[in-house]
């Protein structure tokens, strides 16, 4: 698993990547989808995943507020080959996990929330 970002960022992502079935985790800038920090297995295209996560997060956030449900707290996109799980971390960051299809989503969600609290 490759790592990028400072030590504080790495510690925030460590709690997520320790979960069995997590193939990578990232801190992503909410505004532009740029990768702030990452711990990814080989073959995961971090910049593409980050851009997708930020774009979806922005659209979902606006839609949920418009629907009167308030700000979103967790997004789960399930695909044939795995899942994308996203939690907001403050106003400017997202914590993103890329997982295998059979991962324990509840456990990953808890660790994403912990990482969001620990994110600088």
Contact map, one row per residue, 1 for C-alpha under 8 A:
111000000000000000000001000000000000001111000000000000000000000000000000000000000000000000000000000000000000000000000000
111100000000000000000000000000000000011111000000000000000000000000000000000000000000000000000000000000000000000000000000
111110000100000000000000000000000000111100000000000000000000000000000000000000000000000000000000000000000000000000000000
011111000100000000000000000000000000111000000000000000000000000000000000000000000000000000000000000000000000000000000000
001111101100000000000000000000000001110000000000000000000000000000000000000000000000000000000000000000000000000000000000
000111111100000000000000000000000000100000000000000000000000000000000000000000000000000000000000000000000000000000000000
000011111110000000000000000000000000000000000000000000000000000000000000000000000000000000000000000000000000000000000000
000001111111000000000000000000000000000000000000000000000000000000000000000000000000000000000000000000000000000000000011
000011111111100000000000001000000000100000000000000000000000000000000000000000000000000000000000000000000000000000000011
001111111111110000000000000000000000111000000000000000000000000000000000000000000000000000000000000000000000000000000000
000000111111111000000000000000000000000000000000000000000000000000000000000000000000000000000000000000000000000000000000
000000011111111100000000000000000000000000000000000000000000000000000000000000000000000000000000000000000000000001110110
000000001111111110000000111000000000011000000000000000000000000000000000000000000000000000000000000000000000000000100000
000000000111111111000000000000000000000000000000000000000000000000000000000000000000000000000000000000000000000000000000
000000000011111111100000000000000000000000000000000000000000000000000000000000000000000000000000000000000000001101100000
000000000001111111100100100000000000000000000000000000000000000000000000000000000000000000000000100000000001001100100000
000000000000111111110111100000000000001000000000000000000000000000000000000000000000000000000000000000000000000000000000
000000000000011111110100000000000000000000000000000000000000000000000000000000000000000000000000000000000000000000000000
000000000000001111111100000000000000000000000000000000000000000000000000000000000000000000000000000000000011000000000000
000000000000000011111100000000000000000000000000000000000000000000000000000000000000000000000000000000100000000000000000
000000000000000000111110000000000000000000000000000000000000000000000000000000000000000000000000001111110000000000000000
000000000000000111111111100000000000000000000000000000000000000000000000000000000000000000000000111100100001000000000000
000000000000000010001111100000000000000110000000000000000000000000000000000000000000000000000000111100000000000000000000
100000000000000010000111110000000000011110010000000000000000000000000000000000000000000000000000111000000000000000000000
000000000000100110000111111000000000011100000000000000000000000000000000000000000000000000000011110000000000000000000000
000000000000100000000001111100000011111100000100010000000000000000000000000000000000000000000111100000000000000000000000
000000001000100000000000111110000011110000000000000000000000000000000000000000000000000000001111000000000000000000000000
000000000000000000000000011111001111100000000000010001000000000000000000000000000000000000001111000000000000000000000000
000000000000000000000000001111111111000000000000000001000000000000000000000000000000000000011100000000000000000000000000
000000000000000000000000000111111100000000000000000001001100000000000000000000000000000000111100000000000000000000000000
000000000000000000000000000011111000000000000000000001000000000000000000000000000000000000010000000000000000000000000000
000000000000000000000000000011111100000000000000001001000000000000000000000000000000000000000000000000000000000000000000
000000000000000000000000000111111110000000000010011111100000000000000000000000000000000000000000000000000000000000000000
000000000000000000000000000111011111000000000010011000000000000000000000000000000000000000000000000000000000000000000000
000000000000000000000000011110001111110000000110010000000000000000000000000000000000000000000000000000000000000000000000
000010000000000000000000011110000111110000000000000000000000000000000000000000000000000000000000000000000000000000000000
001111001100000000000000011100000011111000000000000000000000000000000000000000000000000000000000000000000000000000000000
011110000100100000000001111000000011111100000100000000000000000000000000000000000000000000000000000000000000000000000000
111100000100100010000001110000000000111110000000000000000000000000000000000000000000000000000000000000000000000000000000
111000000000000000000011110000000000011111010100000000000000000000000000000000000000000000000000000000000000000000000000
110000000000000000000011000000000000001111110000000000000000000000000000000000000000000000000000000000000000000000000000
110000000000000000000000000000000000000111110000000000000000000000000000000000000000000000000000000000000000000000000000
000000000000000000000000000000000000000011111000000000000000000000000000000000000000000000000000000000000000000000000000
000000000000000000000001000000000000000111111100000000000000000000000000000000000000000000000000000000000000000000000000
000000000000000000000000000000000000000000111111100000000000000000000000000000000000000000000000000000000000000000000000
000000000000000000000000010000000010010100011111110000000000000000000000000000000000000000000000000000000000000000000000
000000000000000000000000000000001110000000001111111000000000000000000000000000000000000000000000000000000000000000000000
000000000000000000000000000000000000000000001111111100000000000000000000000000000000000000000000000000000000000000000000
000000000000000000000000000000000000000000001111111110000000000000000000000000000000000000000000000000000000000000000000
000000000000000000000000010100001110000000000111111111000000000000000000000000000000000000000001000000000000000000000000
000000000000000000000000000000011100000000000011111111100000000000000000000000000000000000000000000000000000000000000000
000000000000000000000000000000001000000000000001111111110000000000000000000000000000000000000000000000000000000000000000
000000000000000000000000000000001000000000000000111111111000000000000000000000000001010000000001000000000000000000000000
000000000000000000000000000111111000000000000000011111111100000000000000000000000000000000000100000000000000000000000000
000000000000000000000000000000001000000000000000001111111110000000000000000000000000000000000000000000000000000000000000
000000000000000000000000000000000000000000000000000111111111000000000000000000000000000000000000000000000000000000000000
000000000000000000000000000001000000000000000000000011111111100000000000001000000000010000000000000000000000000000000000
000000000000000000000000000001000000000000000000000001111111110000000000000000000000000000000000000000000000000000000000
000000000000000000000000000000000000000000000000000000111111111000000000000000000000000000000000000000000000000000000000
000000000000000000000000000000000000000000000000000000011111111100000001000000000000000000000000000000000000000000000000
000000000000000000000000000000000000000000000000000000001111111110000011000000000000000000000000000000000000000000000000
000000000000000000000000000000000000000000000000000000000111111111000000000000000000000000000000000000000000000000000000
000000000000000000000000000000000000000000000000000000000011111111100000000000000000000000000000000000000000000000000000
000000000000000000000000000000000000000000000000000000000001111111111111000000000000000000000000000000000000000000000000
000000000000000000000000000000000000000000000000000000000000111111111110000000000000000000000000000000000000000000000000
000000000000000000000000000000000000000000000000000000000000011111111100000000000000000000000000000000000000000000000000
000000000000000000000000000000000000000000000000000000000000001111111100000000000000000000000000000000000000000000000000
000000000000000000000000000000000000000000000000000000000000000111111100000000000000000000000000000000000000000000000000
000000000000000000000000000000000000000000000000000000000000000111111111000000000000000000000000000000000000000000000000
000000000000000000000000000000000000000000000000000000000000000111111111000000000000000000000000000000000000000000000000
000000000000000000000000000000000000000000000000000000000000100110001111100000000000000000000000000000000000000000000000
000000000000000000000000000000000000000000000000000000000001100100001111111000000000000000000000000000000000000000000000
000000000000000000000000000000000000000000000000000000000000000000000011111000000000001100000000000000000000000000000000
000000000000000000000000000000000000000000000000000000000000000000000001111100000000111100000000000000000000100000000000
000000000000000000000000000000000000000000000000000000001000000000000001111110000001111000000000000000000000000000000000
000000000000000000000000000000000000000000000000000000000000000000000000011111000011110000000000000000000000000000000000
000000000000000000000000000000000000000000000000000000000000000000000000001111100011100000000000000000000000000000000000
000000000000000000000000000000000000000000000000000000000000000000000000000111110111000000000000000010000000000000000000
000000000000000000000000000000000000000000000000000000000000000000000000000011111110000000000000000010000000000000000000
000000000000000000000000000000000000000000000000000000000000000000000000000001111100000000000000000010000000000000000000
000000000000000000000000000000000000000000000000000000000000000000000000000000111110000000000000000110000000000000000000
000000000000000000000000000000000000000000000000000000000000000000000000000001111111000000000000011111000000000000000000
000000000000000000000000000000000000000000000000000000000000000000000000000111101111100000000000011110000000000000000000
000000000000000000000000000000000000000000000000000010000000000000000000001111000111110000000001111000000000000000000000
000000000000000000000000000000000000000000000000000000000000000000000000011110000011111000000001111000000000100000000000
000000000000000000000000000000000000000000000000000010001000000000000000011100000001111100000111100000000000000100000000
000000000000000000000000000000000000000000000000000000000000000000000000111000000000111110000111000000000000100110010000
000000000000000000000000000000000000000000000000000000000000000000000000110000000000011111101110000000000000000000010000
000000000000000000000000000000000000000000000000000000000000000000000000000000000000001111111110000000000000000000011010
000000000000000000000000000000000000000000000000000000000000000000000000000000000000000111111100000000000000000000010000
000000000000000000000000000001000000000000000000000000000000000000000000000000000000000111111000000000000000000000000000
000000000000000000000000000011100000000000000000000000000000000000000000000000000000000011111100000000000000000000000000
000000000000000000000000001111000000000000000000000000000000000000000000000000000000000111111110000000000000000000000000
000000000000000000000000011111000000000000000000000001000000000000000000000000000000011111011111000000000000000000010000
000000000000000000000000111100000000000000000000000000000000000000000000000000000000011110001111100000000000000100110000
000000000000000000000000111100000000000000000000010010000000000000000000000000000001111000000111110000000000000100000000
000000000000000100000111110000000000000000000000000000000000000000000000000000000001110000000011111000000001000100000000
000000000000000000000111100000000000000000000000000000000000000000000000000000000111100000000001111100000000000000000000
000000000000000000001111000000000000000000000000000000000000000000000000000000000111100000000000111110100000000000000000
000000000000000000001110000000000000000000000000000000000000000000000000000000001110000000000000011111100000000000000000
000000000000000000001000000000000000000000000000000000000000000000000000000001111110000000000000001111100000000000000000
000000000000000000001000000000000000000000000000000000000000000000000000000000000100000000000000000111110000000000000000
000000000000000000011100000000000000000000000000000000000000000000000000000000000000000000000000001111111001000000000000
000000000000000000001000000000000000000000000000000000000000000000000000000000000000000000000000000001111111000000000000
000000000000000000000000000000000000000000000000000000000000000000000000000000000000000000000000000000111111100000000000
000000000000000000000000000000000000000000000000000000000000000000000000000000000000000000000000000000011111110000000000
000000000000000000100000000000000000000000000000000000000000000000000000000000000000000000000000000000011111111000000000
000000000000000100100100000000000000000000000000000000000000000000000000000000000000000000000000100000111111111100000000
000000000000000000000000000000000000000000000000000000000000000000000000010000000000101000000000000000001111111110000000
000000000000000000000000000000000000000000000000000000000000000000000000000000000000000000000000000000000111111111000000
000000000000001100000000000000000000000000000000000000000000000000000000000000000000000000000000000000000011111111100000
000000000000001100000000000000000000000000000000000000000000000000000000000000000000011000000011100000000001111111110000
000000000000000000000000000000000000000000000000000000000000000000000000000000000000001000000000000000000000111111111000
000000000001001000000000000000000000000000000000000000000000000000000000000000000000000000000000000000000000011111111100
000000000001101100000000000000000000000000000000000000000000000000000000000000000000000000000010000000000000001111111110
000000000001000000000000000000000000000000000000000000000000000000000000000000000000001111000110000000000000000111111110
000000000000000000000000000000000000000000000000000000000000000000000000000000000000000010000000000000000000000011111110
000000000001000000000000000000000000000000000000000000000000000000000000000000000000000000000000000000000000000001111111
000000011001000000000000000000000000000000000000000000000000000000000000000000000000000010000000000000000000000000111111
000000011000000000000000000000000000000000000000000000000000000000000000000000000000000000000000000000000000000000000111
